[in-house]
């Protein structure tokens, strides 16, 4: 991950597609270049191209799964634009996401 954790956010993923960076609380902080996202308790899906996922379309994330967008495993990458485009939606039940934002 990045050198410093800038913020810790939460989001309840619902039946409406949401933009992760602006709907989590608190929103993605300035200077963010990476994130670690944990799926707490329910399946959800995401897309990184700015298109709204559906309950059946998008990358499936299982309860307990962790997703990383970081410059340690992909040196030189700045994930800010990808994270700003990321949209999420639940599969069946509302569930919680926990996000650590890194510089």
Helices and strands as residue ranges (DSSP letters): E 5-13, E 18-19, H 20-23, E 34-39, E 44-47, E 59-61, E 66-69, H 80-85, E 87-90, E 95-102
